[in-house]
Amino acid sequence: MNDLCQNLVIWGASGHALVVADIIRLINQYKIVGFLDDINLHLHGKNFCGVTILGGREKFDQLHDDGVKYSLIAIGNCQTRLELSNLVEQNGFRLATAVHPQAIVAGDIVIGSGTVICAGAVINPSAKIGKNVIINTTASVDHECVIEDGVHIGPGVHIGGRTTIKQGAWIGIGATVSDRITIGANSIIGAGAVVVRDIPPGVVAYGVPAKVIRNIDSSVQY
């Protein structure tokens, strides 16, 4: 462990949190002091990924007292991730950024805080990656793309050049998005879809080629 590592708490204690914790340990910039989970209260105090699930947001003051300055939201749901990232920042934590050592990221890339880039991902020159983005395992983002805050690009997704993915959109596993496409805010692209036309905000679209199937019910959590 690097003696200069900053203490960090991860919010989330499920499968994606396992991936995030692995990246954090590999980059050797932060020390994971524990996990937070507001949903699964029965897990509080139990071991997860080698450390303890400390509790929920009621632990903020104690974490500050213990010198924890950084947090990372390890939750796949885009809206929840954005909401919780705002919460931890409002409570005085900084958002860490985690880029797997085996991701390929061009030298001029701008990456926002809170973003996680997983193993095997490729991000090509002049792309802009917002805050609290997930670029999942082996996904690729080509040149000059704009990936806005809170986007989740699933495993094996391929995004063509000069494409814009608006805030909070979720691109399902194995989807392909052609070049110069815009995908609207908060939309969901289904697994394996091939997107060759712009997708409006707030819809579910899937198929080959992808078609809008329905509007998203904002009361449903994905």
C-alpha positions in Angstrom: 0.0 0.0 0.0 1.3 3.4 -0.9 1.9 5.5 2.3 0.5 8.5 0.5 -2.9 6.8 -0.3 -6.0 8.8 0.6 -8.8 7.2 2.6 -11.8 6.4 0.5 -15.3 5.0 1.2 -17.3 3.3 -1.6 -21.0 3.7 -1.7 -22.6 0.5 -2.9 -22.0 -3.1 -1.9 -23.0 -5.4 -4.8 -21.4 -6.7 -8.0 -20.4 -3.3 -9.5 -18.8 -2.4 -6.1 -16.6 -5.5 -6.4 -15.3 -4.2 -9.8 -14.7 -0.7 -8.5 -12.9 -2.0 -5.4 -10.6 -4.1 -7.6 -9.7 -1.0 -9.7 -9.1 1.1 -6.6 -6.7 -1.4 -5.2 -4.9 -1.8 -8.5 -4.3 1.9 -9.0 -2.9 2.2 -5.5 -3.9 5.8 -4.9 -6.6 5.2 -2.3 -7.2 3.0 0.8 -10.7 1.6 1.0 -11.9 2.1 4.6 -15.3 0.5 4.0 -18.6 0.5 2.1 -21.9 2.3 2.5 -25.3 0.9 1.8 -28.6 2.6 2.6 -30.8 -0.2 1.2 -29.6 -3.5 2.6 -29.6 -2.7 6.3 -29.1 -6.3 7.2 -25.6 -6.2 5.7 -24.4 -3.4 8.0 -21.4 -4.6 10.0 -20.6 -7.5 7.7 -17.5 -8.1 5.6 -17.6 -7.3 2.0 -14.6 -7.4 -0.4 -12.2 -7.6 2.6 -13.6 -4.6 4.6 -16.7 -3.7 6.4 -20.1 -2.4 5.3 -20.1 0.5 7.7 -23.8 1.6 7.4 -25.4 4.4 5.4 -25.3 8.1 5.3 -25.5 8.4 9.1 -21.8 7.5 9.0 -20.8 10.8 7.3 -19.7 12.6 10.5 -17.7 9.6 11.8 -16.0 9.2 8.4 -15.0 12.9 8.5 -13.7 12.5 12.0 -11.6 9.5 10.9 -10.0 11.6 8.1 -11.9 10.1 5.1 -11.9 12.7 2.3 -12.9 10.7 -0.8 -15.9 8.7 -1.9 -16.8 6.8 -5.1 -20.4 5.8 -6.0 -20.4 2.1 -7.1 -24.0 1.8 -8.3 -25.0 1.0 -11.8 -28.3 3.0 -11.9 -27.5 6.3 -13.5 -30.0 8.5 -11.6 -29.2 7.0 -8.3 -25.5 7.4 -8.9 -25.9 11.1 -9.8 -28.1 11.7 -6.7 -25.7 10.1 -4.3 -22.7 11.8 -5.9 -24.3 15.1 -5.2 -25.1 14.0 -1.7 -21.5 13.0 -0.8 -20.1 16.2 -2.3 -22.6 18.3 -0.4 -21.4 16.6 2.8 -17.8 17.5 2.1 -16.4 14.5 0.4 -14.4 14.6 -2.9 -15.2 12.2 -5.7 -12.4 9.9 -6.7 -11.8 8.7 -10.2 -10.9 5.1 -11.0 -9.2 4.1 -14.3 -8.2 0.4 -14.6 -4.5 0.0 -15.5 -5.4 -2.1 -18.4 -7.8 0.4 -20.0 -6.4 2.3 -23.0 -7.1 6.0 -22.6 -5.7 8.6 -25.1 -3.5 11.3 -23.6 -5.7 14.2 -24.3 -8.9 12.8 -22.6 -10.8 14.8 -20.1 -12.3 12.6 -17.4 -14.7 14.0 -14.8 -14.6 13.1 -11.1 -16.4 10.1 -9.9 -16.0 8.3 -13.2 -15.0 4.6 -13.4 -13.3 3.1 -16.5 -13.0 -0.7 -16.4 -10.6 -3.2 -17.7 -10.1 -3.4 -21.4 -12.0 -0.2 -22.2 -10.6 2.0 -25.0 -11.2 5.8 -25.2 -9.8 7.4 -28.3 -8.4 11.0 -28.8 -10.4 14.2 -28.1 -13.3 12.4 -26.3 -14.8 14.1 -23.3 -16.0 12.0 -20.4 -18.2 13.7 -17.8 -18.6 13.1 -14.0 -19.9 9.9 -12.5 -19.7 8.0 -15.8 -19.2 4.2 -16.0 -17.4 2.9 -19.0 -17.6 -0.8 -18.4 -15.5 -3.8 -19.3 -14.1 -3.8 -22.9 -16.3 -0.9 -24.0 -14.9 1.5 -26.6 -15.5 5.2 -27.1 -14.1 6.6 -30.3 -12.6 9.9 -31.2 -14.4 13.2 -30.3 -17.3 11.7 -28.5 -19.0 13.5 -25.7 -20.1 11.3 -22.8 -22.1 13.5 -20.4 -22.5 13.1 -16.6 -23.9 10.0 -15.1 -23.9 7.9 -18.3 -23.4 4.1 -18.1 -21.8 2.5 -21.1 -22.2 -1.3 -20.6 -19.7 -4.0 -21.2 -18.7 -4.6 -24.8 -20.5 -1.5 -26.1 -18.9 0.3 -29.1 -19.5 4.0 -29.6 -18.6 5.5 -33.0 -16.8 8.8 -33.4 -18.3 12.2 -32.8 -21.3 10.7 -30.9 -22.9 12.4 -28.0 -24.5 10.5 -25.1 -26.5 12.8 -23.0 -26.7 12.9 -19.2 -27.9 9.8 -17.4 -28.3 7.6 -20.5 -27.6 3.9 -20.2 -26.2 1.9 -23.1 -26.9 -1.9 -22.6 -24.3 -4.6 -22.9 -23.0 -5.3 -26.4 -24.8 -2.4 -28.1 -23.3 -0.6 -31.0 -23.8 3.1 -31.6 -22.9 4.5 -35.0 -20.9 7.6 -35.5 -22.3 11.2 -35.2 -25.4 9.9 -33.2 -27.0 11.7 -30.3 -28.7 9.6 -27.6 -31.0 11.7 -25.4 -30.8 12.2 -21.7 -31.9 9.4 -19.4 -32.7 7.0 -22.3 -31.9 3.3 -22.2 -30.5 1.4 -25.1 -31.2 -2.3 -24.9 -28.6 -5.1 -25.0 -27.2 -5.8 -28.4 -29.0 -2.9 -30.1 -27.6 -1.3 -33.2 -28.2 2.5 -33.1 -28.1 4.2 -36.5 -30.4 7.2 -35.8 -30.6 9.7 -33.0 -32.6 8.6 -30.0 -34.8 11.2 -28.1 -34.5 11.7 -24.3 -36.4 9.6 -21.8 -37.1 6.5 -23.9 -36.3 2.8 -24.1 -35.0 1.7 -27.5 -33.7 -1.6 -28.7 -33.4 -3.9 -31.7 -31.5 -4.0 -35.0 -31.7 -1.3 -36.0 -32.8 0.2 -32.7 -36.3 1.6 -32.5 -38.0 3.5 -29.7 -40.2 1.1 -27.9 -41.7 3.2 -25.1 -41.3 6.2 -22.9 -39.6 5.6 -19.5 -41.7 5.6 -16.4 -39.7 7.8 -14.0 -41.1 5.9 -11.0 -39.4 2.6 -12.1 -35.8 1.9 -11.0 -33.6 0.1 -13.6 
